[in-house]
Amino acid sequence: MESTISVEAKKEFIRWFLKRHKLKRRECVWILHHLMSIDEALENVVFTENARSYPRGMAMSTMNSIDLPFLFYTPSRMTSDANLAYVDVQLNWNEKLYIQLNYPDSHVCEWYAKVLEDETSTDDDVISESVKRDADQLLNEMETRLVESEYERLINKALDERDSEAFKHWTGEFEKMREEVK
């Protein structure tokens, strides 16, 4: 897919970004300056919100971001070595490069929104949804077991104390909960 954002718009955004934000790794500044210096390289830059979903992605974070300082994704590996990525950018300027910038309020930043152009959802999105479903199911099962365990503790306590009222109450509650789970 051909980039729909002009090189000039990308340069303008990078200039704006570098004036207002301090990146955690100085090599990130070098990379952005290098990309701005070669129009053909900047044509291949795609700003994204999820760099790891692409074959050649880079995530850079500002000082006031909670994210990791830098990550570079290739089909064969992921690295936090910004120097290695800088060399890769210099050597492979004619290949697509997906850049994610992590900074506070980036999701509501008008400047960032103007240059964002995620191309497509990937298998990672499907996997993520599948993992989310599995995690939700596991959490629900764990919560149910925890509640059952608490009811069993209360029932056993009532038995130990020979408290028939508490025993009836907690066994009734336990049965109601089991019916709701079914």
PLY file of the C-alpha trace (Angstrom):
ply
format ascii 1.0
element vertex 182
property float x
property float y
property float z
element edge 181
property int vertex1
property int vertex2
end_header
0.00 0.00 0.00
1.31 3.41 -0.94
1.55 5.90 1.90
-1.25 8.45 1.88
0.65 10.90 4.10
2.99 13.27 2.32
6.69 13.39 3.11
6.31 17.06 4.05
3.53 16.25 6.52
5.71 13.56 8.11
8.65 15.99 8.37
6.42 18.63 9.90
5.12 16.14 12.45
8.62 14.89 13.38
9.86 18.48 13.82
6.84 19.26 16.01
7.35 16.07 18.01
11.08 16.60 18.60
10.53 20.20 19.74
8.01 19.14 22.37
9.19 15.74 23.55
12.41 14.28 24.88
12.98 10.67 23.89
14.42 8.17 26.37
17.13 7.10 23.90
19.23 9.61 21.97
19.55 7.12 19.11
15.83 7.59 18.47
16.48 11.26 17.75
19.25 10.23 15.35
16.90 7.84 13.58
14.17 10.45 13.18
16.66 13.07 11.92
18.14 10.55 9.50
14.70 9.70 8.14
13.89 13.40 7.69
17.10 13.88 5.70
16.14 11.37 3.00
12.75 11.89 1.37
12.76 8.41 -0.16
13.29 6.89 3.30
10.52 9.00 4.82
8.15 7.87 2.05
8.53 4.35 3.45
7.78 5.39 7.02
4.34 4.55 8.32
3.29 5.89 11.72
1.29 3.32 13.60
-0.14 2.58 17.03
1.16 -1.00 17.05
4.65 -1.39 15.59
5.01 -5.02 16.68
2.28 -6.05 14.26
4.47 -5.30 11.28
7.52 -6.99 9.77
9.80 -4.01 10.48
8.51 -1.95 13.37
10.00 0.45 15.84
8.55 1.75 19.12
10.11 4.86 20.66
9.13 6.35 24.01
9.46 9.76 25.58
10.89 10.40 29.04
7.43 10.91 30.55
6.04 7.70 29.02
5.65 4.50 31.03
6.62 2.37 28.01
10.00 0.78 27.35
12.50 3.25 25.86
12.93 1.52 22.52
12.02 -1.69 20.71
12.80 -2.77 17.16
10.88 -5.64 15.58
11.97 -7.66 12.57
10.51 -10.94 11.33
13.32 -12.85 13.01
13.78 -10.95 16.28
12.94 -8.15 18.67
15.68 -5.99 20.17
16.07 -2.95 22.38
19.41 -2.11 20.73
18.75 1.30 19.17
22.23 1.40 17.58
21.47 -1.79 15.67
18.16 -0.31 14.53
19.88 2.92 13.46
22.26 0.94 11.25
19.32 -1.04 9.86
17.50 2.19 9.00
20.58 3.52 7.22
21.07 0.34 5.22
17.43 -0.44 4.46
15.96 3.03 3.89
14.03 1.74 0.87
11.96 -0.74 2.93
8.76 -0.01 4.84
9.35 1.03 8.44
6.49 1.24 10.93
7.05 3.68 13.78
5.08 3.86 17.01
5.65 6.86 19.26
4.75 6.43 22.92
4.07 9.65 24.77
1.36 10.88 27.12
-1.93 11.64 25.40
-0.67 10.41 22.02
-4.09 8.81 21.46
-5.73 12.26 21.52
-2.93 14.20 19.83
-4.16 15.95 16.70
-0.64 16.06 15.23
-0.13 12.32 15.64
-3.60 11.53 14.30
-2.75 13.38 11.08
0.16 11.03 10.30
-1.20 7.73 11.64
-1.97 5.23 8.92
-2.27 1.69 10.25
-2.53 -0.48 7.18
-4.26 -3.66 8.21
-5.10 -5.88 11.10
-2.79 -8.83 11.45
-2.88 -12.32 12.89
-1.57 -10.77 16.11
-4.94 -9.02 16.49
-6.77 -12.34 16.17
-4.36 -14.00 18.57
-4.79 -11.15 21.00
-8.58 -11.55 20.96
-8.22 -15.29 21.44
-5.81 -14.78 24.31
-8.18 -12.23 25.85
-11.08 -14.68 25.68
-8.98 -17.44 27.23
-7.74 -15.11 29.96
-11.28 -13.94 30.72
-12.48 -17.53 30.93
-9.58 -18.47 33.22
-10.24 -15.45 35.45
-13.93 -16.33 35.67
-13.09 -19.92 36.61
-10.60 -18.75 39.25
-13.12 -16.31 40.69
-15.75 -19.08 40.87
-13.30 -21.39 42.63
-12.37 -18.65 45.07
-16.01 -17.94 45.90
-16.72 -21.69 46.25
-13.74 -22.02 48.54
-15.00 -19.16 50.71
-18.47 -20.72 50.95
-16.93 -24.06 51.86
-14.89 -22.36 54.59
-18.00 -20.68 55.99
-20.01 -23.93 55.84
-17.20 -25.83 57.60
-16.96 -23.10 60.22
-20.71 -23.38 60.86
-20.35 -27.17 61.18
-17.41 -26.82 63.57
-19.37 -24.38 65.70
-22.54 -26.51 65.42
-24.38 -23.41 64.14
-27.33 -24.87 62.19
-28.66 -21.39 61.20
-25.32 -20.36 59.65
-24.98 -23.80 58.05
-28.40 -23.52 56.37
-27.69 -19.94 55.27
-24.27 -20.68 53.73
-25.32 -23.95 52.06
-28.31 -22.08 50.55
-26.03 -19.29 49.29
-23.60 -21.86 47.93
-26.37 -23.65 46.02
-27.67 -20.35 44.58
-24.18 -19.47 43.38
-23.72 -22.89 41.77
-27.06 -22.51 39.94
-26.02 -19.09 38.61
-22.74 -20.50 37.30
-24.50 -23.26 35.35
0 1
1 2
2 3
3 4
4 5
5 6
6 7
7 8
8 9
9 10
10 11
11 12
12 13
13 14
14 15
15 16
16 17
17 18
18 19
19 20
20 21
21 22
22 23
23 24
24 25
25 26
26 27
27 28
28 29
29 30
30 31
31 32
32 33
33 34
34 35
35 36
36 37
37 38
38 39
39 40
40 41
41 42
42 43
43 44
44 45
45 46
46 47
47 48
48 49
49 50
50 51
51 52
52 53
53 54
54 55
55 56
56 57
57 58
58 59
59 60
60 61
61 62
62 63
63 64
64 65
65 66
66 67
67 68
68 69
69 70
70 71
71 72
72 73
73 74
74 75
75 76
76 77
77 78
78 79
79 80
80 81
81 82
82 83
83 84
84 85
85 86
86 87
87 88
88 89
89 90
90 91
91 92
92 93
93 94
94 95
95 96
96 97
97 98
98 99
99 100
100 101
101 102
102 103
103 104
104 105
105 106
106 107
107 108
108 109
109 110
110 111
111 112
112 113
113 114
114 115
115 116
116 117
117 118
118 119
119 120
120 121
121 122
122 123
123 124
124 125
125 126
126 127
127 128
128 129
129 130
130 131
131 132
132 133
133 134
134 135
135 136
136 137
137 138
138 139
139 140
140 141
141 142
142 143
143 144
144 145
145 146
146 147
147 148
148 149
149 150
150 151
151 152
152 153
153 154
154 155
155 156
156 157
157 158
158 159
159 160
160 161
161 162
162 163
163 164
164 165
165 166
166 167
167 168
168 169
169 170
170 171
171 172
172 173
173 174
174 175
175 176
176 177
177 178
178 179
179 180
180 181
